Amino acid sequence: MRYNRLFKDNNYLTPTTYTQQLSEYTEKLKFEEIPPEVVERAKMIMLQTIGVTLAARNTTTTEKVMQMSTQANGGPGGPTTVWGVGTQMAAVNAALALGTMSDALDWEDCSWTGHPAAGVIPCAWLAAEEKHKSGKDLITAIVAGYEVYQRIAMAVQPTDERWKTKGWGLTSWQIFGCIIPIAKLYGFDARKINQAIGVGCECSTLPTAYHAMTMSDFYHYEHGYRARDGFLIAKSVEKGIHNQRDALDDSRCYMGIVCGEEGQDGDNERREHQPEYVESWLTRDLGRRYLIMETLMKHWPANMWVQTTAEVVYNLTHENHISPEEIEEIIVDPPVFERMWAPDEGFTSVTHAQFSIPFVVASMLRDPHPGAHWYTPEKMKDPDTIALAKRIHSGPSPMDSPMTGFTMFRSDTGAYPVKHITIRLKDGREYEDTMSYHPGHPRNMMSREQFVERFRVQAAPVLQGERLEKAINLLCSIENVEDIASIADALF
């Protein structure tokens, strides 16, 4: 038990045990205690994350990160396998590759706070493969990773004012989605898990999201760096680390640093009127409310706030047999701030294109089969695609802010921004529809059949025919696998 080092009248405040509670939860969680619907959701998140990683197989990002990780590994060789590629490496280097590839197409999950799947899933799989753990062990570690990650992440979410002035550092808390499943599969007891969380607090990045201003594809590599660091941290604890416990209970270690100083102008008093972090989130409803069930899954390879518009346009054009050539304009109402760009010269990075509602919708209209081919350098500057994107306009309502949308998503009601789409054709006809909860939103979650069909599309660059169906069967019944290492060759 560690005192939270915030002073009031020169005395310590009430001692807390948040770090230890999270550690004990992770150690004690058993597969048999996880509700069936939670097991199923964990499997579907795993299926989609592996699928979108395979979809990124032939991207420049994968090429570069494979060069980096193979060089770091001293060449091929090791106990774990890179999905889609087949190269074997040490787990730490395979994690660098798979963490990056999982996020490369921005097609995995989106929780209230980031993309936990890009850390939780590759780290859990690689640790299970390395340690010859079972499918049940793998699923248990995935659930533990989500439940602990999400609570730490929610505890340090910035206020609206801080977000506007300081940004949103979603890859800061990503480290905990990587550490927890590895620690669980390495068989750490609560004391070691506590130490691993403490090392994670010290190794977390500064809470920035510079890529959101520059649209740099380095954003995708950051997820690989966190996955790599998750293994380095777990291995350092495995070898023996001391005096690093209870870090979440000390505001000087992570909570207060991520959220800003406790006071101003030398005042060390807690600001009761506007706390910079919400400690109670760390263990809120732990073991009772499964936050993995409240994670959004993306139907299209694009930013979270592009999904609903893309879905409505897809439905309207397919139901009414509308071709791109017939479209005069598409109106998105309300539009989304910093998601409506369509520059004349095209897009400067994959991230730049993934964040553009006009580009993603135009790409979908010209090629309704989603995948990495939307984001080649040629496609991102294709004159016909850009011309179609420039016919997608903002409606009359004030622009939605992405962070306003996140506030709605995090609310007790799980609300989500409503989008009204109007398609006007050159012959004067109009079609319109409204949607809030697109497929993959927790309130409109995809069925297993829908996840499987999406996986078939996603995995196509790597798996076809019997190998594809074998992989689907294995992943959908992963709890029956005795040793994850025995099926590693099914994913390349």
C-alpha positions as CSV (number, residue, x, y, z in Angstrom):
1,M,0.0,0.0,0.0
2,R,1.4,3.4,-1.0
3,Y,0.4,6.9,0.0
4,N,-0.8,9.0,-2.8
5,R,1.7,11.9,-2.6
6,L,-0.7,14.8,-2.8
7,F,-0.4,17.1,0.2
8,K,-3.2,18.8,2.1
9,D,-2.4,20.8,5.2
10,N,1.1,19.2,5.2
11,N,-0.4,15.7,5.6
12,Y,-0.6,12.8,3.2
13,L,-4.1,12.1,1.8
14,T,-5.8,8.7,2.2
15,P,-3.6,5.8,1.1
16,T,-4.7,3.9,-2.0
17,T,-4.1,0.4,-3.4
18,Y,-5.2,0.8,-7.0
19,T,-2.1,-0.7,-8.6
20,Q,-2.3,-3.8,-6.3
21,Q,-6.0,-4.2,-7.0
22,L,-5.4,-4.2,-10.8
23,S,-2.4,-6.6,-10.3
24,E,-4.4,-9.1,-8.3
25,Y,-7.3,-8.9,-10.8
26,T,-4.9,-9.8,-13.6
27,E,-3.3,-12.7,-11.7
28,K,-6.5,-14.2,-10.5
29,L,-8.6,-13.9,-13.7
30,K,-9.6,-17.4,-14.9
31,F,-11.0,-18.4,-18.3
32,E,-13.9,-20.3,-16.6
33,E,-15.0,-17.1,-14.8
34,I,-15.3,-15.0,-18.0
35,P,-18.9,-14.8,-19.3
36,P,-19.4,-16.5,-22.7
37,E,-20.3,-13.3,-24.5
38,V,-17.1,-11.7,-23.3
39,V,-15.1,-14.7,-24.6
40,E,-16.9,-14.4,-27.9
41,R,-16.1,-10.7,-28.2
42,A,-12.5,-11.3,-27.3
43,K,-12.3,-13.9,-30.1
44,M,-13.9,-11.6,-32.6
45,I,-11.6,-8.7,-31.7
46,M,-8.7,-11.1,-32.1
47,L,-10.0,-12.3,-35.5
48,Q,-10.4,-8.7,-36.8
49,T,-7.0,-7.6,-35.5
50,I,-5.3,-10.5,-37.2
51,G,-7.3,-9.9,-40.4
52,V,-6.4,-6.2,-40.6
53,T,-2.7,-7.1,-40.0
54,L,-2.8,-9.5,-42.9
55,A,-4.5,-6.8,-45.0
56,A,-1.4,-4.6,-44.4
57,R,1.0,-7.3,-45.6
58,N,2.0,-5.5,-48.8
59,T,2.1,-2.0,-47.6
60,T,5.2,0.2,-47.4
61,T,4.7,0.4,-43.6
62,T,5.0,-3.4,-43.3
63,E,8.1,-3.4,-45.6
64,K,9.8,-0.8,-43.5
65,V,9.0,-2.3,-40.1
66,M,10.0,-5.8,-41.2
67,Q,13.4,-4.4,-42.2
68,M,13.7,-2.7,-38.8
69,S,12.6,-5.7,-36.7
70,T,14.7,-8.2,-38.7
71,Q,17.7,-6.0,-38.3
72,A,17.1,-5.6,-34.6
73,N,16.8,-9.4,-34.4
74,G,20.1,-10.0,-36.1
75,G,18.4,-11.7,-38.9
76,P,15.5,-14.3,-38.9
77,G,15.2,-16.7,-36.0
78,G,13.3,-17.0,-32.8
79,P,10.4,-18.6,-31.1
80,T,7.6,-16.3,-32.4
81,T,6.2,-15.7,-35.9
82,V,5.2,-12.5,-37.7
83,W,1.6,-13.0,-39.1
84,G,1.4,-12.7,-42.8
85,V,5.1,-12.8,-43.3
86,G,6.2,-16.1,-41.6
87,T,9.5,-14.7,-40.4
88,Q,10.4,-16.0,-36.9
89,M,11.9,-13.7,-34.4
90,A,12.4,-13.0,-30.7
91,A,9.1,-11.9,-29.3
92,V,10.3,-8.4,-28.6
93,N,11.1,-7.8,-32.3
94,A,8.0,-9.6,-33.6
95,A,6.0,-7.3,-31.4
96,L,7.5,-4.3,-33.1
97,A,6.4,-5.6,-36.4
98,L,3.0,-6.8,-35.5
99,G,2.1,-3.8,-33.3
100,T,2.9,-1.5,-36.3
101,M,1.1,-3.7,-38.8
102,S,-2.0,-4.0,-36.7
103,D,-2.5,-0.3,-36.8
104,A,-1.2,0.4,-40.3
105,L,-4.6,0.6,-42.0
106,D,-6.4,2.1,-39.0
107,W,-8.8,-0.8,-39.3
108,E,-8.7,-2.4,-35.8
109,D,-10.8,-1.3,-32.8
110,C,-11.4,2.0,-31.2
111,S,-12.1,2.2,-27.5
112,W,-13.0,5.3,-25.6
113,T,-9.3,6.1,-25.4
114,G,-7.4,4.7,-28.4
115,H,-6.6,1.4,-30.2
116,P,-5.9,-1.2,-27.5
117,A,-6.2,-4.1,-30.0
118,A,-2.9,-3.0,-31.7
119,G,-1.2,-3.8,-28.4
120,V,-3.3,-6.3,-26.6
121,I,-3.8,-8.8,-29.4
122,P,-0.2,-9.1,-30.9
123,C,1.4,-9.0,-27.4
124,A,-1.0,-11.7,-26.1
125,W,-0.5,-13.9,-29.1
126,L,3.3,-13.6,-29.2
127,A,3.6,-14.3,-25.4
128,A,1.3,-17.3,-25.7
129,E,3.3,-18.6,-28.7
130,E,6.6,-18.0,-26.9
131,K,5.5,-19.7,-23.7
132,H,3.5,-22.5,-25.4
133,K,0.3,-21.4,-23.7
134,S,-3.2,-22.5,-24.7
135,G,-6.1,-20.7,-26.5
136,K,-7.9,-20.4,-23.2
137,D,-4.8,-18.7,-21.7
138,L,-4.7,-16.4,-24.7
139,I,-8.3,-15.3,-24.4
140,T,-7.9,-14.8,-20.6
141,A,-4.9,-12.6,-21.2
142,I,-6.8,-10.5,-23.9
143,V,-9.6,-9.9,-21.5
144,A,-7.3,-8.9,-18.7
145,G,-5.4,-6.6,-21.0
146,Y,-8.6,-4.8,-22.1
147,E,-10.0,-4.4,-18.6
148,V,-6.8,-3.0,-17.1
149,Y,-5.8,-0.8,-20.0
150,Q,-9.2,0.8,-20.3
151,R,-9.4,1.8,-16.7
152,I,-5.9,3.3,-16.5
153,A,-6.6,5.1,-19.8
154,M,-9.9,6.5,-18.5
155,A,-8.3,7.7,-15.3
156,V,-6.0,10.0,-17.1
157,Q,-8.2,11.3,-20.0
158,P,-7.7,15.1,-20.4
159,T,-10.4,17.7,-19.8
160,D,-11.7,19.4,-22.9
161,E,-9.6,22.5,-22.1
162,R,-6.4,20.4,-21.7
163,W,-7.1,18.5,-24.9
164,K,-7.5,21.8,-26.8
165,T,-4.2,23.2,-25.5
166,K,-2.1,20.1,-25.0
167,G,-3.4,17.4,-27.3
168,W,-4.5,13.9,-26.7
169,G,-1.7,11.4,-26.2
170,L,-3.4,8.1,-26.9
171,T,-0.2,6.2,-27.4
172,S,0.9,7.1,-23.8
173,W,-1.5,4.7,-22.1
174,Q,-1.1,2.1,-24.9
175,I,1.8,0.6,-23.0
176,F,-0.5,-0.9,-20.4
177,G,-2.5,-2.8,-23.1
178,C,0.8,-4.4,-24.0
179,I,2.3,-5.1,-20.5
180,I,-0.8,-6.8,-18.9
181,P,-1.4,-9.7,-21.3
182,I,2.3,-10.5,-21.4
183,A,2.6,-10.4,-17.6
184,K,-0.5,-12.7,-17.4
185,L,0.9,-15.2,-19.9
186,Y,4.4,-15.1,-18.3
187,G,2.7,-16.3,-15.1
188,F,3.6,-13.3,-13.0
189,D,2.1,-13.1,-9.5
190,A,0.4,-9.9,-8.4
191,R,3.7,-8.5,-7.0
192,K,5.5,-8.8,-10.3
193,I,2.5,-7.5,-12.2
194,N,2.5,-4.5,-9.9
195,Q,6.3,-4.0,-10.7
196,A,5.6,-4.3,-14.4
197,I,2.9,-1.6,-14.2
198,G,5.4,0.6,-12.4
199,V,8.0,0.2,-15.1
200,G,5.3,0.9,-17.6
201,C,4.5,4.2,-15.9
202,E,8.2,5.2,-16.2
203,C,8.5,4.1,-19.8
204,S,5.3,5.7,-21.0
205,T,5.7,8.3,-23.7
206,L,4.9,12.0,-23.1
207,P,1.2,12.6,-23.6
208,T,1.3,14.1,-27.1
209,A,-0.3,13.3,-30.4
210,Y,1.9,15.3,-32.8
211,H,0.8,13.1,-35.7
212,A,-2.7,14.6,-35.4
213,M,-1.3,17.9,-36.5
214,T,1.2,16.7,-39.1
215,M,-0.6,13.6,-40.3
216,S,2.6,11.6,-40.0
217,D,2.5,7.8,-40.6
218,F,4.9,7.5,-37.7
219,Y,1.7,7.2,-35.7
220,H,1.4,3.6,-36.8
221,Y,4.9,2.8,-35.8
222,E,4.2,4.1,-32.3
223,H,1.9,1.2,-31.7
224,G,4.7,-1.1,-32.6
225,Y,7.1,0.7,-30.2
226,R,4.6,0.2,-27.3
227,A,4.3,-3.5,-28.1
228,R,8.0,-3.9,-28.2
229,D,8.4,-2.1,-24.9
230,G,5.7,-4.3,-23.4
231,F,8.0,-7.3,-23.9
232,L,11.1,-5.4,-22.7
233,I,9.3,-4.4,-19.6
234,A,8.0,-7.9,-18.9
235,K,11.4,-9.5,-19.4
236,S,13.1,-7.0,-17.1
237,V,10.6,-7.8,-14.4
238,E,11.0,-11.5,-15.1
239,K,14.7,-11.1,-14.4
240,G,14.1,-9.2,-11.3
241,I,13.1,-5.6,-10.6
242,H,12.5,-4.2,-7.1
243,N,11.0,-1.1,-5.5
244,Q,8.8,-0.2,-8.5
245,R,5.4,-1.1,-7.1
246,D,2.3,1.0,-6.5
247,A,3.2,3.5,-9.2
248,L,-0.5,4.4,-10.0
249,D,-0.9,5.4,-6.4
250,D,1.8,8.0,-6.6
251,S,0.8,11.1,-8.5
252,R,4.5,11.9,-9.3
253,C,5.0,8.8,-11.3
254,Y,2.2,8.7,-14.0
255,M,-1.2,10.1,-13.1
256,G,-0.1,13.6,-12.2
257,I,2.6,13.7,-14.9
258,V,0.2,12.7,-17.7
259,C,-2.6,15.0,-16.5
260,G,-0.5,18.0,-15.5
261,E,0.7,19.4,-12.2
262,E,-1.5,19.1,-9.1
263,G,-1.3,22.8,-8.4
264,Q,-0.2,26.1,-9.8
265,D,2.5,28.6,-8.9
266,G,4.1,26.3,-6.3
267,D,0.8,25.4,-4.7
268,N,0.8,21.6,-4.0
269,E,-2.8,21.5,-2.9
270,R,-5.1,19.2,-4.9
271,R,-7.5,21.3,-7.0
272,E,-10.8,20.0,-5.7
273,H,-12.9,22.0,-8.2
274,Q,-11.4,20.5,-11.3
275,P,-9.3,17.4,-10.8
276,E,-6.9,16.6,-13.5
277,Y,-7.5,12.9,-13.3
278,V,-10.2,10.6,-11.9
279,E,-8.6,8.0,-9.7
280,S,-11.8,6.1,-9.2
281,W,-11.7,4.9,-12.8
282,L,-8.7,2.7,-12.0
283,T,-10.8,0.1,-10.4
284,R,-14.4,1.1,-11.3
285,D,-16.6,-1.9,-11.6
286,L,-13.5,-4.1,-12.0
287,G,-14.6,-7.7,-12.5
288,R,-18.3,-6.7,-12.9
289,R,-18.4,-4.5,-15.9
290,Y,-16.4,-5.7,-18.9
291,L,-15.3,-2.7,-20.8
292,I,-14.1,-4.9,-23.7
293,M,-17.8,-5.2,-24.5
294,E,-18.0,-1.4,-25.0
295,T,-15.2,-1.3,-27.6
296,L,-16.1,-0.2,-31.2
297,M,-14.9,-2.2,-34.1
298,K,-14.4,-0.6,-37.5
299,H,-16.1,-1.8,-40.6
300,W,-13.9,0.2,-43.0
301,P,-10.1,0.9,-43.0
302,A,-10.3,4.5,-41.9
303,N,-10.5,6.8,-38.9
304,M,-13.3,6.2,-36.4
305,W,-15.2,9.3,-37.4
306,V,-15.3,8.3,-41.0
307,Q,-17.1,5.0,-40.4
308,T,-20.8,6.2,-40.2
309,T,-20.6,8.3,-43.3
310,A,-19.0,5.6,-45.3
311,E,-21.6,3.1,-44.2
312,V,-24.6,5.3,-45.1
313,V,-23.1,6.1,-48.5
314,Y,-22.4,2.5,-49.2
315,N,-25.9,1.4,-48.3
316,L,-27.6,4.2,-50.4
317,T,-25.5,3.6,-53.5
318,H,-25.9,-0.2,-53.4
319,E,-29.6,-0.2,-52.6
320,N,-30.3,2.3,-55.4
321,H,-27.7,1.0,-57.9
322,I,-25.9,4.4,-58.0
323,S,-22.6,4.7,-59.9
324,P,-20.0,7.2,-59.0
325,E,-20.4,8.9,-62.4
326,E,-24.1,9.7,-61.6
327,I,-23.3,11.6,-58.4
328,E,-23.4,15.4,-58.4
329,E,-22.6,15.8,-54.8
330,I,-22.8,14.1,-51.4
331,I,-23.7,16.2,-48.3
332,V,-22.5,15.2,-44.9
333,D,-24.4,16.7,-42.0
334,P,-23.1,17.5,-39.5
335,P,-19.5,17.4,-40.9
336,V,-16.6,16.5,-38.7
337,F,-13.9,19.0,-37.8
338,E,-10.5,18.2,-39.5
339,R,-12.1,15.2,-41.4
340,M,-13.5,17.0,-44.5
341,W,-10.3,17.8,-46.4
342,A,-9.8,17.0,-50.1
343,P,-6.6,18.8,-51.2
344,D,-6.2,19.4,-54.9
345,E,-2.7,17.8,-54.9
346,G,-3.9,14.7,-53.1
347,F,-2.8,13.2,-49.8
348,T,0.7,13.3,-48.3
349,S,0.5,10.2,-46.1
350,V,-1.7,7.2,-45.4
351,T,-2.8,8.8,-42.1
352,H,-3.7,12.0,-44.0
353,A,-6.0,10.0,-46.3
354,Q,-7.5,7.7,-43.5
355,F,-8.7,10.8,-41.7
356,S,-10.5,12.3,-44.7
357,I,-14.2,11.5,-45.1
358,P,-14.2,12.7,-48.8
359,F,-11.2,10.5,-49.7
360,V,-12.5,7.3,-48.0
361,V,-16.0,7.7,-49.4
362,A,-14.6,8.4,-52.9
363,S,-12.3,5.3,-52.6
364,M,-15.2,3.1,-51.5
365,L,-17.4,4.3,-54.3
366,R,-14.8,3.6,-56.9
367,D,-13.8,0.3,-55.3
368,P,-16.2,-1.2,-52.7
369,H,-13.7,-3.9,-51.7
370,P,-11.7,-2.3,-48.9
371,G,-8.1,-2.8,-48.3
372,A,-4.5,-1.5,-48.5
373,H,-5.0,-0.8,-52.2
374,W,-7.0,2.3,-51.3
375,Y,-3.9,3.9,-49.8
376,T,-1.1,3.4,-52.3
377,P,0.8,6.6,-53.3
378,E,-0.8,6.4,-56.7
379,K,-4.4,6.1,-55.4
380,M,-3.9,8.9,-52.9
381,K,-3.1,11.3,-55.7
382,D,-5.4,9.7,-58.4
383,P,-7.1,12.6,-60.2
384,D,-10.5,10.8,-60.6
385,T,-10.6,9.8,-56.9
386,I,-9.7,13.4,-55.9
387,A,-12.3,14.8,-58.2
388,L,-15.0,12.6,-56.7
389,A,-13.8,13.4,-53.2
390,K,-14.2,17.1,-54.0
391,R,-17.9,16.5,-54.7
392,I,-18.4,15.5,-51.0
393,H,-19.4,18.6,-49.1
394,S,-20.2,19.8,-45.6
395,G,-23.8,20.2,-44.6
396,P,-25.3,23.3,-42.9
397,S,-24.9,22.1,-39.2
398,P,-22.0,23.2,-37.1
399,M,-19.1,20.8,-37.3
400,D,-18.8,18.0,-34.9
401,S,-15.5,17.8,-32.9
402,P,-14.0,14.3,-32.7
403,M,-13.5,14.8,-29.0
404,T,-17.2,15.8,-28.5
405,G,-17.9,12.5,-30.2
406,F,-15.6,10.7,-27.8
407,T,-17.4,12.4,-24.8
408,M,-20.7,11.0,-26.1
409,F,-19.2,7.6,-26.7
410,R,-17.8,7.5,-23.1
411,S,-21.1,8.5,-21.6
412,D,-23.4,6.1,-19.6
413,T,-25.7,6.0,-22.6
414,G,-23.0,5.1,-25.1
415,A,-24.4,7.7,-27.5
416,Y,-22.8,8.4,-30.8
417,P,-23.0,11.3,-33.4
418,V,-25.9,11.0,-35.8
419,K,-25.0,11.5,-39.5
420,H,-27.5,12.6,-42.1
421,I,-26.3,11.9,-45.7
422,T,-27.8,13.3,-48.9
423,I,-26.8,12.0,-52.3
424,R,-27.8,14.3,-55.2
425,L,-27.5,12.9,-58.7
426,K,-26.8,14.7,-61.9
427,D,-30.3,13.9,-63.2
428,G,-31.9,15.7,-60.1
429,R,-32.8,12.6,-58.0
430,E,-32.0,12.7,-54.3
431,Y,-31.4,9.9,-51.8
432,E,-30.9,10.4,-48.1
433,D,-30.6,8.5,-44.9
434,T,-29.6,8.9,-41.3
435,M,-27.5,6.6,-39.0
436,S,-25.9,6.8,-35.6
437,Y,-24.7,3.3,-34.7
438,H,-22.8,1.9,-37.6
439,P,-22.0,-1.8,-37.8
440,G,-19.3,-2.5,-35.2
441,H,-20.5,0.1,-32.7
442,P,-21.2,-1.6,-29.3
443,R,-24.9,-0.9,-29.9
444,N,-24.8,-2.4,-33.3
445,M,-22.1,-5.0,-33.0
446,M,-21.3,-7.2,-35.9
447,S,-22.3,-10.8,-35.7
448,R,-19.8,-13.6,-35.9
449,E,-20.8,-14.1,-39.5
450,Q,-20.1,-10.5,-40.3
451,F,-16.7,-10.6,-38.6
452,V,-15.9,-13.7,-40.6
453,E,-16.9,-12.2,-43.9
454,R,-14.8,-9.1,-43.1
455,F,-11.9,-11.4,-42.2
456,R,-12.2,-13.0,-45.6
457,V,-11.8,-9.6,-47.3
458,Q,-9.0,-8.5,-44.9
459,A,-6.9,-11.7,-45.1
460,A,-7.1,-12.0,-48.9
461,P,-3.6,-10.7,-49.5
462,V,-2.2,-13.6,-47.6
463,L,-4.7,-16.4,-47.2
464,Q,-7.1,-18.0,-49.8
465,G,-9.1,-21.1,-50.3
466,E,-8.5,-24.0,-47.8
467,R,-5.8,-22.1,-45.9
468,L,-8.2,-19.2,-45.3
469,E,-11.0,-21.4,-44.1
470,K,-8.6,-23.3,-41.8
471,A,-7.5,-20.1,-40.2
472,I,-11.1,-19.0,-39.7
473,N,-12.0,-22.2,-38.0
474,L,-8.9,-22.1,-35.8
475,L,-9.4,-18.6,-34.7
476,C,-13.1,-19.0,-34.0
477,S,-12.5,-22.0,-31.8
478,I,-9.2,-20.8,-30.3
479,E,-10.2,-22.0,-26.9
480,N,-9.7,-25.6,-28.1
481,V,-6.1,-25.1,-29.0
482,E,-3.6,-26.6,-26.5
483,D,-0.5,-24.7,-27.7
484,I,-0.7,-21.5,-29.7
485,A,2.8,-22.2,-31.1
486,S,1.4,-25.3,-32.9
487,I,-0.8,-23.1,-35.1
488,A,1.5,-20.2,-35.9
489,D,2.0,-21.5,-39.5
490,A,-1.7,-21.0,-40.2
491,L,-1.3,-17.2,-40.4
492,F,1.1,-16.8,-43.3
